[in-house]
Amino acid sequence: MGLPQIKLSRIDLEWVHVLSEGWASPITGFMRESEFLQTLHFNSLRLGDGSVVNMSLPIVLDIDDSQKNRISGSTAVALIDSADNPVAILNNIEIYKHNKEERIARTWGTTAPGLPYVEEAIASAGDWLIGGDLEVIEPIKYHDGLDHYRLSPSALRAEFEKRNADAVFAFQLRNPVHNGHALLMTDTRRRLLEMGYKNPVLLLHPLGGFTKADDVPLSWRMKQHQKVLEDGVLDPENTVVSIFPSPMHYAGPTEVQWHAKARINAGANFYIVGRDPAGMSHPVEKRDLYDADHGKKVLSMAPGLERLNILPFKVAAYDKTQQKMEFFDPSRPQDFLFISGTKMRTLAKNRENPPDGFMCPGGWEVLVEYYDSLAANDSGRVPEPIPA
Amino acid sequence: MGLPQIKLSRIDLEWVHVLSEGWASPITGFMRESEFLQTLHFNSLRLGDGSVVNMSLPIVLDIDDSQKNRISGSTAVALIDSADNPVAILNNIEIYKHNKEERIARTWGTTAPGLPYVEEAIASAGDWLIGGDLEVIEPIKYHDGLDHYRLSPSALRAEFEKRNADAVFAFQLRNPVHNGHALLMTDTRRRLLEMGYKNPVLLLHPLGGFTKADDVPLSWRMKQHQKVLEDGVLDPENTVVSIFPSPMHYAGPTEVQWHAKARINAGANFYIVGRDPAGMSHPVEKRDLYDADHGKKVLSMAPGLERLNILPFKVAAYDKTQQKMEFFDPSRPQDFLFISGTKMRTLAKNRENPPDGFMCPGGWEVLVEYYDSLAANDSGRVPEPIPA
């Protein structure tokens, strides 16, 4: 091809995957400036017919000065992977300034150093963004043994139809499933049946793109989720397990809108939202970056998501009297134990067991095995497979 | 009154003024959390009937821990001025967290130190915000000889009706009017007449609230604007000069939406938007804080402002061949001189004259007089009158 080439990073390729399958519909290519500005300022886009769709995260491709100079005069560029294979063509391109500080401030509500996505994908990015219409050469595959889990929105819709689902409730996660999560999902199904739905189907939808270094990698999470189904904690009859190909921003109330919007595009009509969705600790200060309730509140008011049914997460905790995960009962706080993600990881690292009933034994074994492999490997983290 | 009291700062009082007169309609009191979150994330509010109105700046009242403790249990508070006179009651109050970092990042797109409004009103503000329904005891007056210029939105609408205006075009400013501005305003009128309007009226609407220390104070600007009308640069027959009581955020594309929205509430249906509206230099880096075109672009796409007619500002500059301000002609750049605000202030400070035709002589004399008074006073800035 005679087109100027842009080499994609791993995260760029994840976005190509996301865009090519329609998760961000009606956006089908890297954003042009009008879409970028609407995303930053309004978390939504106004379409030609006056309707409004939600779009809270910028999906953009950066280039540096020298790349910009090489492209000059072209109306299209070829996007290539790390092995120089062509992946996609970006047509009718538009190049505009990449004000990184403003992008970060408006997306995360902070510019503090140490935001994982910023460090990975923005801090050393180029000073220009290039938008256009994306034309993918062939479907993105990762060849990591997990591609069969990567169903596109249309494949998921077909699956829900095949199962005769009359309600689809989506659960976004980037962590191992413990029995608190499972309680919530089974309770949601119970509520939907009570509401009169005959066949509610759960979309258990772990995020498959970039995650921060101390999150459990996708391959291990998928093993753990498989055990949870094998152990009967969730019912395979009314559960679809699939991978959501997006990278993670950890942008709290801004990102939870993206997580919900993308699942609507895949056929979900109910979205389970928990405490502090897509949140993390402040990278510098000793506090959570976001108010734990803001995600739920912002999601409930977000433009373009008016028709989504939001199911707020009740807080589950370990009930010492029943020796299982239960919804927290504020009348007897002394009976409950909150086991944080950090606590869970520390236990697994030290090969200690959590209290009985916290997670199914098969799932816990996977976690312990993961941390054992880490210690053996000593690199700090098992590397993620690279898409090819 | 037995109500807990909150003492208002000068900027708080300016917001009480803004809210009480309906500039921020349908918001009529300091924001509750749902309004605050929608403002930060969406620059707009969804009303009960599903319609959307623009609202890009948080209009909030902060309190600290001890004030919050004193209020505890009350459903209303009294707002008092610096002389302890009651100004308003805030009813059905809601107290919620004031995450200053997030507010600043999402409003300004930066958290760099040195943003004038942040330094003045946020940096040392309390960690809580208090929202509620505002009930003002009597109209806010400043007794500075300028109150007759402070027309409310309904007074302005009545004035436009009295003048049989069939189009109202608003011009927001916080600087002295030079002949480039005047050219733009007269040219806008010409365009509106060409479009078929019979009686377009200009709302010349200087901002009257908080401005940064190196801006020319309101009282001097009003003198200068008066001279511009007396000297015949603008025609009093089709010009209404009034003061917009809002404080200035210098928040660029976010703030320009507020500037336009408030003028719609006062009856304007055309809004003139210039290069880099509500912009300033980056407080730390050597560049403008905002892209000069973003204000216009964001305004044109802003939710709730779909029906506003935006008139983009052509760039005017001093044409040396004609010895007057003219629209810049890119075919002969060498003939034009750009005179920045900084350059203008430096000339006036040094009692030097700008090129003939840059500003009417009467207006220029006011500016020179202002900088003379500053030098005499030596306090760095003539203090603004305090509202009483």
Interface residues (C-beta under 8 A of the other chain):
Chain A: E33 S34 L37 Q38 L40 H41 F42 N43 S44 R46 G50 V52 S56 K97 N99 E101 E102 A105 R106 W108 G109 T110 T111 A112 P253 T254 Y290 D291 H294 K297 V298 M301 A302 P303 E306
Chain B: E33 S34 L37 Q38 L40 H41 F42 N43 S44 R46 G50 V52 S56 K97 N99 E101 E102 A105 R106 W108 G109 T110 T111 A112 P253 T254 Y290 D291 H294 K297 V298 M301 A302 P303 E306
